[in-house]
């Protein structure tokens, strides 16, 4: 394992734990990717890197359940990252805001004719 983690190490570790997950077989759990006994070498390496990066077991399991090997894990990872405040949306004049904050265009005053097909 590298002495200092880079963003590429974290990206590869996420891919390793997602791609090398367990698959149940009659002989027991095997790695879905290479058929080795679970957890395989790459899955163990990925977990160690993500734990070193600051993720706990529950967060790593959530990344695995997400199932996307390209999911973004912030670098550097801080579990207590402050929540970002979104800037208020500006509604153009004449538009009405909806419950979700998206503006609704005003109704068209002139009739719209169907296109000729």
C-alpha positions, 0 to 999 in steps of 0.5 A, a space after each residue: 500500500 502506498 505511503 501517501 494516498 493519491 486521488 487515483 489510489 482512491 478511485 482504483 480502490 473504489 473500483 476494486 471493492 465494487 467490481 470484486 464483490 461476493 457472489 454466492 456459490 454452493 461452495 461458498 462466497 466467491 469473487 464475482 470478478 475472478 472466482 477467487 475465494 471472497 474476499 480476494 486480494 484486490 477487494 482486501 486492498 481496496 478496503 484497506 485503502 478506503 479505510 486509510 482514506 477515512 471511510 468506515 465499514 458502513 460507508 465502504 459497504 454503502 459504496 459497494 451497494 451503490 454498485 457504480 465503480 466510478 462513484 466519486 469519493 471526495 479527496 481528501 475525505 472528511 466525515 464531518 464536511 460542512 454542508 454547502 448552502 445553495 444560493 437562492 434561485 432567481 426567478 425571472 420576471 413573469 414566471 411563477 416558482 413551483 414547489 421545487 423552486 423551478 420557474 414555470 413559463 407563463 402561458 403563451 398568449 398567441 395560439 400555437 398551430 400544429 406543425 405540418 407533418 
